[in-house]
Amino acid sequence: MLTTNTIKGEEIGLLKGAPDIVMELCNIKEDEKTQLLKQLDEWSGAGLRLLALAYKKGNNPREVKNYSWIGFVGIEDPIRPSVKEAIMLCRKSGIKVKMITGDYRKTAEKVAMNLGLAVGVDQILEGKELETISEDNLVQIVEKIVIFCRVSPHHKIKNS
């Protein structure tokens, strides 16, 4: 999300979004980016939902490049108490439970674990993989996939 604002007569762009995407729009040195990705991995592994923030003063802030990095925001999004029971009831009824989220893989894995969903490495599919997989291959593997993570709205209708 990008907003442009005039503050004390100066146009400022404020950017928020997925950290991996926002980082690409910022002037960040490689060693700093490596540290940020390490922190991103750590925080997502703790189950936090992550957003990145950046800004740009003047110099056409609507042009989404050359932004200055501000930092991450990690949000704990607690699971509603009724969700575990709903999953249990679905399973008892023979319904296969799948999780579809825009969150990072480690965040999704942590949430799944907290919900009691046992997930193996081969039961997770990321949005970038959905971009490249054929619909025939997707049909073959979709039954075993439990978590679809880092998905966008257009991924959710693939092969519908």
MARMIPA-121563 format. One record per atom (N, C-alpha, C): x, y, z. Coordinates in Angstrom, 2 decimals. Last residue first. Example, Ala and Ser with C-alpha at 12.3 -4.5 7.8 and 13.67 -1.06 7.14 Angstrom:
<rs>
px / py / pz
12.85 / -2.25 / 7.08
13.67 / -1.06 / 7.14
12.90 / 0.03 / 7.87
13.19 / -5.69 / 7.80
12.30 / -4.50 / 7.80
13.20 / -3.30 / 7.80
</rs>
This chain:
<rs>
px / py / pz
-10.06 / -23.49 / -10.76
-11.38 / -23.54 / -10.09
-12.46 / -23.96 / -11.06
-7.35 / -23.22 / -11.30
-7.99 / -24.51 / -11.49
-9.34 / -24.60 / -10.76
-6.98 / -20.53 / -9.16
-6.32 / -21.39 / -10.14
-7.00 / -22.75 / -10.12
-7.95 / -18.92 / -7.23
-8.91 / -19.37 / -8.23
-8.26 / -20.24 / -9.30
-5.83 / -18.23 / -5.64
-6.95 / -18.93 / -5.01
-7.97 / -19.45 / -6.02
-4.13 / -16.67 / -7.10
-3.77 / -18.07 / -6.88
-4.97 / -18.88 / -6.39
-5.26 / -14.15 / -6.95
-5.37 / -14.88 / -8.23
-4.95 / -16.35 / -8.09
-4.61 / -13.32 / -4.29
-5.98 / -13.66 / -4.66
-6.08 / -14.46 / -5.97
-1.59 / -15.14 / -3.45
-2.29 / -13.91 / -3.81
-3.71 / -14.29 / -4.20
0.27 / -16.81 / -0.88
-0.60 / -16.79 / -2.05
-1.24 / -15.42 / -2.22
1.91 / -17.67 / 1.13
2.39 / -16.60 / 0.26
1.58 / -16.57 / -1.03
0.77 / -21.14 / 1.14
1.21 / -19.88 / 1.77
1.81 / -18.94 / 0.74
-1.21 / -23.71 / 1.83
-0.87 / -22.89 / 0.67
-0.49 / -21.53 / 1.26
-1.01 / -26.73 / 3.51
-0.82 / -25.28 / 3.60
-0.45 / -24.71 / 2.23
-1.51 / -29.31 / 2.59
-2.27 / -28.82 / 3.74
-2.19 / -27.29 / 3.82
-1.62 / -31.49 / -0.15
-1.19 / -30.18 / 0.35
-2.11 / -29.74 / 1.48
-2.78 / -33.77 / -1.16
-1.84 / -33.93 / -0.06
-1.38 / -32.59 / 0.54
-4.46 / -32.81 / -3.21
-5.03 / -33.58 / -2.10
-4.09 / -33.67 / -0.91
-2.78 / -31.65 / -5.13
-3.59 / -30.80 / -4.25
-4.16 / -31.55 / -3.05
-1.38 / -33.15 / -7.01
-0.82 / -33.00 / -5.66
-1.72 / -32.29 / -4.66
-2.88 / -33.25 / -9.38
-2.29 / -34.48 / -8.85
-1.85 / -34.34 / -7.40
-3.52 / -30.60 / -9.85
-4.61 / -31.55 / -9.60
-4.06 / -32.82 / -8.95
-0.94 / -29.68 / -10.45
-1.64 / -29.19 / -9.25
-2.77 / -30.15 / -8.88
-0.45 / -30.91 / -12.89
0.36 / -31.27 / -11.72
-0.32 / -30.84 / -10.42
-2.41 / -29.55 / -14.42
-2.44 / -31.01 / -14.31
-1.65 / -31.48 / -13.09
-1.55 / -26.93 / -14.26
-2.82 / -27.28 / -13.62
-2.95 / -28.79 / -13.47
1.93 / -26.65 / -13.42
0.85 / -26.80 / -14.39
-0.43 / -27.19 / -13.64
3.64 / -24.18 / -11.51
3.11 / -25.54 / -11.62
1.98 / -25.59 / -12.64
4.31 / -21.51 / -11.22
5.01 / -22.31 / -12.22
4.42 / -23.70 / -12.44
2.76 / -20.36 / -9.25
2.96 / -19.62 / -10.49
3.50 / -20.52 / -11.60
3.02 / -22.05 / -7.13
1.75 / -22.06 / -7.85
1.86 / -21.34 / -9.18
5.48 / -21.21 / -6.23
5.39 / -22.53 / -6.85
4.09 / -22.67 / -7.63
4.80 / -18.78 / -5.14
5.77 / -18.78 / -6.26
5.77 / -20.13 / -6.97
3.09 / -19.62 / -3.04
2.57 / -18.91 / -4.19
3.51 / -18.93 / -5.38
3.98 / -22.93 / -1.86
4.04 / -21.47 / -1.83
3.52 / -20.87 / -3.13
2.77 / -25.63 / -0.11
3.00 / -25.10 / -1.43
2.95 / -23.58 / -1.35
3.31 / -28.46 / 1.87
3.24 / -27.00 / 1.83
3.58 / -26.55 / 0.41
3.92 / -31.05 / 2.20
2.50 / -30.70 / 2.28
2.28 / -29.19 / 2.28
6.55 / -31.72 / 2.42
5.93 / -31.93 / 1.11
4.43 / -31.60 / 1.10
7.02 / -31.32 / 5.14
7.63 / -30.41 / 4.17
6.94 / -30.52 / 2.80
3.94 / -31.92 / 6.95
5.27 / -32.28 / 6.48
5.74 / -31.30 / 5.42
2.03 / -31.04 / 9.68
2.34 / -30.73 / 8.30
3.78 / -31.13 / 7.99
-0.69 / -31.33 / 11.72
0.64 / -31.89 / 11.47
0.93 / -31.73 / 9.99
-2.41 / -28.99 / 13.34
-2.30 / -29.54 / 11.99
-0.87 / -30.03 / 11.79
-2.79 / -27.65 / 15.68
-2.78 / -29.11 / 15.73
-2.75 / -29.76 / 14.36
-2.50 / -25.00 / 15.68
-3.86 / -25.50 / 15.44
-3.94 / -27.01 / 15.51
0.20 / -24.69 / 15.90
-0.63 / -24.26 / 17.03
-2.08 / -24.72 / 16.91
0.89 / -25.54 / 13.32
1.31 / -26.33 / 14.48
0.44 / -25.99 / 15.69
-0.16 / -23.41 / 11.86
-0.68 / -24.77 / 11.66
-0.34 / -25.65 / 12.85
1.50 / -21.35 / 12.79
0.06 / -21.28 / 13.04
-0.56 / -22.67 / 12.90
3.95 / -22.30 / 11.79
3.77 / -22.10 / 13.23
2.28 / -22.06 / 13.59
3.47 / -22.26 / 9.02
3.81 / -23.52 / 9.70
3.57 / -23.42 / 11.20
3.04 / -19.51 / 8.60
1.96 / -20.47 / 8.34
2.22 / -21.80 / 9.05
5.59 / -18.57 / 9.22
4.44 / -18.09 / 9.98
3.30 / -19.10 / 9.84
7.08 / -19.85 / 7.24
7.32 / -20.18 / 8.65
6.18 / -19.70 / 9.54
5.94 / -18.66 / 4.86
5.92 / -20.10 / 5.11
6.08 / -20.42 / 6.59
4.00 / -15.67 / 5.37
5.24 / -16.37 / 5.06
5.14 / -17.82 / 5.49
0.52 / -15.29 / 4.35
1.64 / -15.22 / 5.29
2.86 / -15.99 / 4.77
-1.70 / -15.62 / 2.93
-0.68 / -14.78 / 2.31
0.58 / -14.70 / 3.17
-3.14 / -18.90 / 2.93
-2.76 / -17.65 / 3.57
-1.73 / -16.89 / 2.74
-5.04 / -21.62 / 3.64
-4.63 / -20.77 / 2.52
-4.38 / -19.39 / 3.09
-5.17 / -24.88 / 4.71
-4.93 / -23.51 / 5.15
-4.40 / -22.73 / 3.95
-7.60 / -27.45 / 4.90
-6.48 / -26.83 / 4.21
-6.38 / -25.38 / 4.68
-9.01 / -30.45 / 5.94
-8.75 / -29.05 / 6.29
-7.49 / -28.58 / 5.58
-11.44 / -32.52 / 4.69
-10.00 / -32.27 / 4.74
-9.79 / -30.78 / 4.95
-14.08 / -33.97 / 6.44
-13.65 / -32.81 / 5.65
-12.14 / -32.64 / 5.81
-15.15 / -35.87 / 8.09
-14.50 / -36.31 / 6.85
-14.06 / -35.19 / 5.93
-16.04 / -35.13 / 10.50
-17.05 / -35.21 / 9.44
-16.46 / -35.65 / 8.11
-13.72 / -34.88 / 11.91
-14.65 / -35.95 / 12.29
-15.71 / -36.18 / 11.21
-12.76 / -32.54 / 10.65
-12.07 / -33.82 / 10.47
-12.97 / -35.00 / 10.81
-14.63 / -30.68 / 11.64
-14.49 / -30.91 / 10.20
-13.84 / -32.26 / 9.94
-14.09 / -30.80 / 14.39
-15.41 / -31.20 / 13.88
-15.36 / -31.49 / 12.38
-11.46 / -29.79 / 14.39
-11.73 / -31.13 / 14.90
-13.07 / -31.65 / 14.37
-11.92 / -27.21 / 13.45
-11.06 / -28.12 / 12.69
-11.34 / -29.56 / 13.11
-13.48 / -26.21 / 15.54
-14.04 / -26.29 / 14.19
-13.24 / -27.26 / 13.32
-11.62 / -26.28 / 17.64
-12.82 / -27.12 / 17.71
-13.44 / -27.28 / 16.33
-9.82 / -24.35 / 16.71
-9.38 / -25.72 / 16.94
-10.56 / -26.69 / 16.97
-11.50 / -22.02 / 16.66
-10.93 / -22.59 / 15.43
-10.49 / -24.04 / 15.62
-12.35 / -20.83 / 18.99
-13.27 / -21.77 / 18.33
-12.65 / -22.47 / 17.12
-10.37 / -18.96 / 19.77
-10.56 / -20.21 / 20.52
-11.41 / -21.25 / 19.80
-8.39 / -17.68 / 17.12
-9.65 / -17.65 / 17.86
-9.87 / -18.98 / 18.56
-5.00 / -17.03 / 17.48
-6.00 / -17.92 / 16.91
-7.26 / -17.83 / 17.77
-3.58 / -13.74 / 17.32
-3.98 / -14.95 / 18.05
-5.08 / -15.73 / 17.33
-1.15 / -12.45 / 15.77
-2.56 / -12.57 / 15.43
-3.09 / -13.84 / 16.08
1.30 / -10.21 / 16.31
0.80 / -11.50 / 16.76
-0.70 / -11.51 / 16.55
3.28 / -8.65 / 13.98
1.98 / -8.63 / 14.64
1.61 / -10.05 / 15.05
6.01 / -6.64 / 13.43
5.58 / -8.01 / 13.66
4.31 / -8.00 / 14.48
7.29 / -4.56 / 11.09
6.30 / -4.60 / 12.16
5.88 / -6.07 / 12.25
10.53 / -3.40 / 10.11
9.46 / -4.40 / 10.16
8.48 / -4.07 / 11.27
11.53 / -0.22 / 8.63
11.67 / -1.42 / 9.44
10.50 / -2.36 / 9.29
12.33 / 1.73 / 6.68
12.06 / 2.10 / 8.06
12.23 / 0.87 / 8.95
14.23 / 2.49 / 3.79
13.72 / 1.46 / 4.69
13.48 / 2.03 / 6.08
13.31 / 4.65 / 1.26
14.18 / 4.45 / 2.42
13.50 / 3.49 / 3.39
13.05 / 3.94 / -2.27
12.48 / 4.27 / -0.98
13.52 / 4.03 / 0.12
13.52 / 3.42 / -4.99
14.42 / 4.29 / -4.22
13.80 / 4.80 / -2.93
10.16 / 3.30 / -6.22
11.54 / 2.82 / -6.18
12.36 / 3.85 / -5.43
7.49 / 4.07 / -7.38
7.76 / 3.14 / -6.29
9.13 / 2.50 / -6.47
6.50 / 7.20 / -7.71
7.37 / 6.25 / -8.39
7.92 / 5.31 / -7.32
5.40 / 8.84 / -5.89
4.49 / 7.90 / -6.56
5.26 / 6.88 / -7.39
7.37 / 10.61 / -5.06
7.11 / 9.43 / -4.23
6.12 / 8.44 / -4.85
9.30 / 12.60 / -6.47
8.25 / 11.76 / -7.03
7.98 / 10.48 / -6.23
10.97 / 14.03 / -4.61
11.52 / 13.20 / -5.69
10.52 / 12.16 / -6.20
9.81 / 13.82 / -1.19
9.95 / 14.50 / -2.47
10.32 / 13.55 / -3.59
10.87 / 10.99 / 0.60
10.56 / 12.42 / 0.65
10.80 / 13.03 / -0.73
9.62 / 7.91 / 1.36
10.39 / 8.64 / 0.35
9.93 / 10.09 / 0.40
9.71 / 4.89 / 3.39
9.24 / 6.24 / 3.04
10.15 / 6.84 / 1.97
8.38 / 1.77 / 4.68
9.41 / 2.56 / 4.01
8.83 / 3.94 / 3.69
7.84 / -1.30 / 6.40
7.52 / 0.11 / 6.23
8.69 / 0.83 / 5.57
6.37 / -4.55 / 6.30
7.54 / -3.68 / 6.22
7.06 / -2.26 / 5.94
4.89 / -7.03 / 8.37
4.75 / -5.94 / 7.42
6.06 / -5.16 / 7.43
3.99 / -10.32 / 9.33
4.99 / -9.28 / 9.15
4.61 / -8.28 / 8.07
2.89 / -12.22 / 12.00
2.53 / -11.69 / 10.68
3.39 / -10.46 / 10.50
4.77 / -14.68 / 13.78
4.31 / -13.30 / 13.62
3.92 / -13.01 / 12.18
5.85 / -17.15 / 14.37
4.42 / -17.07 / 14.07
3.89 / -15.66 / 13.89
8.48 / -17.41 / 14.58
7.78 / -17.24 / 15.86
6.28 / -17.09 / 15.64
9.21 / -17.38 / 11.96
9.28 / -18.66 / 12.66
8.61 / -18.61 / 14.03
9.12 / -14.67 / 11.52
8.06 / -15.49 / 10.91
8.03 / -16.87 / 11.57
11.43 / -13.93 / 12.95
10.11 / -13.46 / 13.39
8.99 / -14.29 / 12.78
13.45 / -15.25 / 11.44
13.28 / -15.48 / 12.89
11.88 / -15.10 / 13.35
13.12 / -14.17 / 8.89
13.02 / -15.61 / 9.08
12.75 / -15.94 / 10.56
13.65 / -11.48 / 9.46
12.36 / -11.87 / 8.89
12.11 / -13.36 / 9.13
16.32 / -11.66 / 10.22
15.33 / -11.24 / 11.21
13.92 / -11.64 / 10.74
17.37 / -12.40 / 7.74
17.58 / -13.27 / 8.90
16.54 / -12.95 / 9.97
16.71 / -10.19 / 6.24
16.11 / -11.48 / 5.88
16.27 / -12.49 / 7.02
18.36 / -8.31 / 7.50
16.91 / -8.15 / 7.54
16.20 / -9.46 / 7.21
20.89 / -9.29 / 6.82
20.49 / -9.21 / 8.24
18.97 / -9.10 / 8.37
20.77 / -8.94 / 4.04
21.00 / -10.26 / 4.61
20.56 / -10.31 / 6.06
20.52 / -6.17 / 3.89
19.42 / -7.00 / 3.43
19.55 / -8.42 / 3.99
23.06 / -5.43 / 4.75
21.90 / -5.06 / 5.57
20.70 / -5.93 / 5.19
24.54 / -6.40 / 2.62
24.79 / -6.94 / 3.96
23.64 / -6.61 / 4.91
23.45 / -4.88 / 0.44
23.31 / -6.34 / 0.50
23.54 / -6.91 / 1.90
21.64 / -1.90 / 1.31
22.88 / -2.59 / 0.98
22.70 / -4.09 / 1.19
18.76 / -0.56 / -0.09
19.32 / -1.31 / 1.03
20.57 / -2.02 / 0.54
16.43 / 1.36 / -1.06
17.89 / 1.41 / -1.20
18.49 / 0.73 / 0.03
13.48 / -0.53 / -1.93
14.28 / 0.34 / -1.08
15.76 / 0.30 / -1.45
12.09 / -2.45 / -3.15
11.77 / -1.09 / -3.57
12.61 / -0.05 / -2.82
12.72 / -4.79 / -1.92
13.16 / -4.63 / -3.31
12.94 / -3.20 / -3.82
11.38 / -4.51 / 0.50
12.85 / -4.45 / 0.47
13.37 / -4.19 / -0.94
8.74 / -5.00 / -0.27
9.13 / -3.64 / 0.10
10.66 / -3.49 / 0.06
8.90 / -7.80 / -0.67
8.56 / -6.91 / -1.78
9.02 / -5.49 / -1.47
9.53 / -8.83 / 1.82
10.37 / -9.18 / 0.68
10.12 / -8.26 / -0.51
7.41 / -7.71 / 3.49
8.82 / -7.31 / 3.61
9.68 / -7.64 / 2.40
4.42 / -6.49 / 2.18
5.21 / -7.69 / 2.45
6.69 / -7.32 / 2.45
3.90 / -3.08 / 3.27
3.57 / -4.29 / 2.55
4.44 / -5.45 / 2.98
3.82 / 0.43 / 2.77
3.77 / -0.71 / 3.67
3.39 / -1.93 / 2.85
5.04 / 3.72 / 2.44
4.84 / 2.43 / 1.82
4.78 / 1.35 / 2.89
4.56 / 7.05 / 1.75
4.64 / 6.06 / 2.83
4.20 / 4.72 / 2.26
6.04 / 9.93 / 0.45
5.40 / 8.66 / 0.16
5.62 / 7.72 / 1.32
5.49 / 13.37 / 0.73
6.15 / 12.20 / 1.29
5.34 / 10.96 / 0.91
6.02 / 16.70 / -0.12
5.33 / 15.45 / -0.48
6.16 / 14.26 / 0.00
5.90 / 19.39 / 2.16
6.74 / 18.45 / 1.41
5.95 / 17.17 / 1.13
4.36 / 21.02 / 3.80
4.65 / 21.48 / 2.46
5.50 / 20.53 / 1.61
4.02 / 19.47 / 6.09
4.78 / 20.72 / 6.16
5.27 / 21.14 / 4.79
3.28 / 16.90 / 4.03
3.55 / 17.20 / 5.43
4.49 / 18.39 / 5.47
1.18 / 15.27 / 2.02
1.92 / 16.52 / 2.09
2.04 / 16.89 / 3.56
1.50 / 11.91 / 0.94
0.99 / 12.89 / 1.89
1.82 / 14.15 / 1.79
0.53 / 8.92 / -0.53
1.37 / 10.12 / -0.63
0.68 / 11.19 / 0.20
0.75 / 5.47 / 0.16
0.01 / 6.73 / 0.29
1.01 / 7.85 / 0.08
0.57 / 2.16 / -0.85
1.31 / 3.40 / -0.94
0.35 / 4.57 / -0.72
0.84 / -1.16 / 0.00
0.00 / 0.00 / 0.00
0.89 / 1.23 / 0.00
</rs>
